[in-house]
Amino acid sequence: MSSKDTIKIENNIVSDEEFLWRRIHQSLIIWEADRPRPISGAFKRSSNKDAGVSVDIASKTTPDKSIKDSAALASVQAIVPRDLGYPVCADPIPDNPAHALIKGNISVSNGRKIAKKCTWVIPPKK
C-alpha cells in the first residue's frame, strides 16, 4: 500500500461503532440447526484487486435501498473486520452515498469469523 493509499484510508475511515450491511445472495447462506448465517465466501472481495468487500454504512441508507435483489441483508459492526486487520473505508459512489469497502484479501477463516458475528437486518427465507 502506498502512502497515498494510507492517507486516503485515514481520511475515509468508518468508525468502529458503525454497522455495515452486506447483501447476501441465497447461494452464500448456510443453515445450521435451522438458523441461517452467511458463509465465509460472502466476505470475499470482488475480482477487482483494488476494491474490497462492498458494504453499505447502515446510518446512511435504508434496508430497502441496500438489499436490491439479494436474498438477505446481514449486519456486522465495523470493529469486527478492523480487529482482524481489515480497514473499513467510506467509498461513496454516485448512486450509493452509503457505499463502503472492507479493504484487503479476507482469508476463509477470517471471513468465517466475520460471518459468525453477523445479524440479519432482512433474514433469508428457507
N, C-alpha and C positions, 0 to 999 in steps of 0.2 A: 504494500500500500504506500503510495507516495505521500509526501507532506501535504500536498494539495487535497488528496482524498481525506486525510486525517482532519484537516480544517473543515472540510465540508461535513464530515460526520459530526464534529463537535458543534457546528452551527445548527444542524438539523436534528439534534438528539431528541429522542422521545423520552419523557420522564418515566422512571421506574413504576410509578403508580398507574400509568395509563393502561387501559385494556386494549388489546389488539384483537381484531376479528379476522378470522380466516375462513374463506369459503371452502367447504369440504364436499367434494364430489362423492357420490354413493360408493364408487369403487375404492375410496380411501377411508372407508369406515369399517371397523371390526366390531363384532358383537361378542362381548364376554359376559356370560351369565345374564343374558337378555339386556345388558347395558351397552350402549354404543360408545365408542371412542374413536377418534381419528387414529389412523396408523402412522407410523414414523414417516412414511412417504408423503404424507400431507404437508410436511415441512421441508420438502426438498426444493431447492431453488430452481428457477426456470432454466431453460437451456442457454439463456443469455448469461455468460460467465460474469459479466459486470453487474448483473442485477442480484437480487437476493430473493428471499421468500416474500411475496406480495401479501400485505395485510392492510387492513383499514384501522385507523385510530378511532376507537369507539366514540369518544367525546365529540368527534367532528362529523358524524354521519348517523344514519338510522339502520336498523336491521334490514328493512326492505331495500334500501339502496345498496347495501353490502352483499346480500345473498345472490342477487341476479338470478341465474338459472341453476344454481347449485342445489344439492340435496339438503345441505345443512350449513349452519353458521356456528363456528366454535370461537370461544373467547379464552385468551390467556393474558396474564399481566406481563408487561414489557420486561419486568425484572427477571422473569424465568429464562428467556433466551440470553439476556445480558449476563446473568450469573454463570451461564455456560460458555461465555466468551464471545457471544454474537452481538454486535452493536445493532441497535434499533434506531433507524433514521427516518424522519419525515421525508416523503418523496412525492409531494402533491403533483398531480397531473391534471391537464385541462378538464377532463370530465369526472375527476375524482379528487377533490382537495383533501380528503381524508387518507389518501394513499400513503403507505409507509413500506419500508423494507427491513426485514431481518437479514443483515448482511453476513456473508460468509458461506462456506460449504458445510452445511449441517450434517454431521455423521448420523448413521442409522440409530446408534444408541442415544445420541442427544436428541434426535427427532422424536424418539420414543419417550424420552423424559419430558419434552415439551408437550407432546400429545397427551400424556397421562395427567398433566396439570390443567388441561382444558376443561371448560364447562361449556354447555350448549346455550347459545342465545336462541337459535332455532334448531331444535333437535331433528335428527333424521327420522324418517318413517321406516318401519320394518317391512 
